[in-house]
Amino acid sequence: MDNFVSMPKYETYRNSNIQWIGEIPTKWNLKKAKWLFYKVERKPLVNDEIVTCFRDGQVTLRKNRRIEGFTNALKEHGYQRICKGDLVIHAMDAFAGAIGVSDSDGKSTPVYAACIPRKKGTINSYYYAYYMRNLALSGFIESLAKGIRERSTDFRFNDFAELVLPFPNYKEQTLIANFLDIKTSQIDETISIKQQQINLLKERKKIIIQKAVTQGLNPNVPMRNSGVDWIGKFPEHWQLKRLKYVTKIVKRIIGYEGPDVLSITKKGIKIKDIESGEGQLAMDYSKYQIVKIGDFAMNHMDLLTGYVDISKHEGVVSPDYRVFINTFDGLEDEFLLSIFQLGYQQKIFYRYGQGVSFLGRWRFPAESFNNFYIPIPPNDEQISIVKHVKAEWDKLDKAIDLLASQIGKMKEYKTALIDSAVTGKIKIVPEMMEQ
């Protein structure tokens, strides 16, 4: 990553007298957006497909990204035509970065503003897409929108039209936009590679725990068929038991307000900060169930995003969650936890679930829970397996954390590079395109 200090600067700067702009290169002008762009409203064509403006700044046909997870309008009232090259501003999501130049012809909801330059050859829409997304990600658009309409983050064309924007000459706009296209693509590619490496390491973690808890650590022991799909063959000397013979579901309603409310996360069971008002809150915590130190607690109502852990805290959890205890002398808590965490990670429990998955309500019924088979090695092997998995996971987690840190720094650099280029803090020259 290049150091900004070594990058070229403009010879002189001047005060723009605009709070959100600050200093700009002396030769740059200032203009309100309404003198640069106008809003177009076109009737869609019969065969036009839906164009979506995403929060990462891509404006493209919906089918180019994904086809699931969208709400389809029953009636496309007020839909408009979007043309390739339009600067598109999503009124409701602009604050989060949903501003960009469309790469496709199609149609969109009237919530979008399709903008085109007033004078061709003087305004580069790609430069202004970068500039406006930079404003959005700095929090400026959200604060501006809330200042105009209380409790609203809408950023409409009329709001955009009144903004004073830097106006470099067309050659500079184009040079900046092209430079950022190249550099951000390079950064994104590097981030993508590192994310793939993280995904491979996470898959490696799953393989390690799956192999350890179903096959043990000695590859030379005789094996037998378990008759259970997720276990397959397992060591001949291990036991196979249903959960109802080794655990007990407990439900102890607290009956009063006051105890700590616990939250089940992928990083453990934590005490919830009720005062912050964040996350899901209940009207009446007296109906919550007790969790004691050493109890297992799992969010069995959502087998995709839920999790399970052994509680290190006294408190209460939702009555919809499942609290259970280990009742089998020959079963180590940490080994049992490994099996349960594997059940979430590999979506094993998902196969036994019921509900409406697309609404996030895919639960693990008590009957399926009680009849779920688990392998049980001798105690000494359980302890060795837990130690082995922890040691291997610690190594992989360090590698994952390092890659995640590198990705974070690259994202910060990308944001800073865009900001420096579009605001004139650095001067983009043709030679920089080849570096």
Summary of the structure (lengths in Angstrom):
residues: 435
radius of gyration: 28.3
end to end distance: 10.9
largest distance: 81.6
contacts: 1250
relative contact order: 0.13
helix: 39%
strand: 22%
